[in-house]
Amino acid sequence: MKNEAYDLLAEAAGVSICLIEPREDFDECIVTLATRNDETFAVYDRDKVLSVLANEHGMGTEDAKEYFQFNMAHMWVGDGTWAFTEDLS
């Protein structure tokens, strides 16, 4: 249901939001949608993404962090590219 809600919000706003695939694994990591310079994008919980990589994709903790840094955190796929929250505590 959650991924359908994001699809409906994006459609209603007339925007294209880039989401991390496979969505059935990573949509649960979305915490909100945000706007930057008239661009709407998904914001993911970094720790949840790392947990999915480690637990659902069979990576160890260090491999998950490395994969995340190189393949997700600094990736730019155009307007609507996602962002991540980070726990500052």
NORTAHU-V399975 format. One line per field, one symbol per residue. phi: phi as a letter, one per 20 degrees, with the letter a starting at -180 (. if undefined). psi: psi as a letter, one per 20 degrees, with the letter a starting at -180 (. if undefined). Layout:
phi = ???
psi = ???
This chain:
phi = .fffffffffffemcddecfefffedffefdadccclmdebeddfgffffffgfeedmefgfffffggfedcfdfcdognffccecfee
psi = hghhghggggghikrpppqpqphigihiiphrqrpolkppqqpqoghhghggggghjkqrgghgggggghighjpokapjprrqqppj.
